[in-house]
Amino acid sequence: MTAVSHPSPDTVCGSTHCITCGDDGEPMIVLKVDDELGLAVCEAEDGSESSVEIALIDEVATGDRVLVHAGTAITRIDHEGAIAQT
């Protein structure tokens, strides 16, 4: 049996890259929040809008920038695209 080598996470995982499935996260701006449903309407850089689940982030507000992966906001980001410290 041959051992399988896996690349180091440092070589394959960037600030907007999902190491699990290979998809990239998409920076989006929160336009409207529905706390009751746990959803937000967010706008992508290309101007498209989509409904995003916000349950993983505390206190999401209009104007926040979030990183969205598979329809879920996974972290808040600053205006330069870095993960915001909370």
C-alpha positions as a printed Julia matrix, in Angstrom:
86×3 Matrix{Float64}:
   0.0    0.0     0.0
   1.3    3.44   -0.94
   0.99   6.35    1.45
  -0.94   9.3     0.14
   0.75  12.62    0.64
  -1.36  15.7     1.19
  -0.13  19.22    0.55
   0.34  21.48    3.51
  -2.68  23.74    4.17
  -0.35  26.73    3.84
   0.28  25.87    0.19
  -3.35  25.42   -0.85
  -5.43  27.59    1.45
  -5.69  31.33    0.99
  -7.93  33.83    2.72
 -10.78  33.2     0.25
 -10.17  29.54   -0.66
 -11.98  26.53    0.82
  -9.51  23.71    1.38
 -12.33  21.17    1.77
 -14.09  21.54   -1.56
 -11.78  23.8    -3.55
 -14.36  26.57   -3.98
 -13.53  30.18   -3.42
 -15.4   32.45   -1.06
 -16.97  35.55   -2.53
 -16.71  38.94   -0.83
 -20.15  40.54   -0.58
 -21.72  43.64    0.97
 -24.78  43.25    3.19
 -27.7   45.3     1.84
 -30.52  44.16    4.13
 -30.74  41.9     7.19
 -33.66  39.73    8.31
 -32.64  38.61   11.81
 -35.84  36.62   12.27
 -35.02  34.38    9.3
 -31.24  34.54    9.78
 -30.77  35.77    6.22
 -29.34  38.81    4.5
 -29.58  40.2     0.99
 -26.0   40.67   -0.16
 -24.42  42.21   -3.23
 -21.42  40.7    -5.01
 -18.69  42.75   -6.67
 -20.38  42.25  -10.06
 -23.61  43.83   -8.73
 -25.6   40.6    -8.48
 -27.7   40.12   -5.35
 -28.42  36.94   -3.44
 -29.92  35.7    -0.19
 -27.21  34.61    2.25
 -27.48  32.68    5.5
 -25.88  34.68    8.35
 -26.19  32.31   11.32
 -22.41  31.8    11.63
 -21.66  35.5    12.19
 -22.78  37.53   15.2
 -24.59  40.84   14.69
 -24.5   41.28   10.92
 -25.49  44.8     9.86
 -26.24  46.65    6.65
 -22.94  47.73    5.07
 -20.87  44.89    6.53
 -18.55  43.06    4.15
 -18.74  39.28    4.49
 -17.07  36.31    2.85
 -19.75  34.02    1.41
 -19.22  30.33    0.62
 -22.02  28.05   -0.62
 -24.68  30.64    0.26
 -23.44  31.11    3.82
 -21.55  34.07    5.26
 -18.54  32.47    6.96
 -16.72  35.55    8.3
 -16.73  39.32    8.28
 -13.99  40.95    6.18
 -12.56  44.44    6.16
 -12.53  46.79    3.16
  -9.19  45.42    1.96
 -10.58  41.87    1.96
  -8.76  40.63    5.09
 -10.65  38.69    7.74
 -11.89  41.2    10.29
 -10.82  40.66   13.88
 -13.84  40.36   16.17
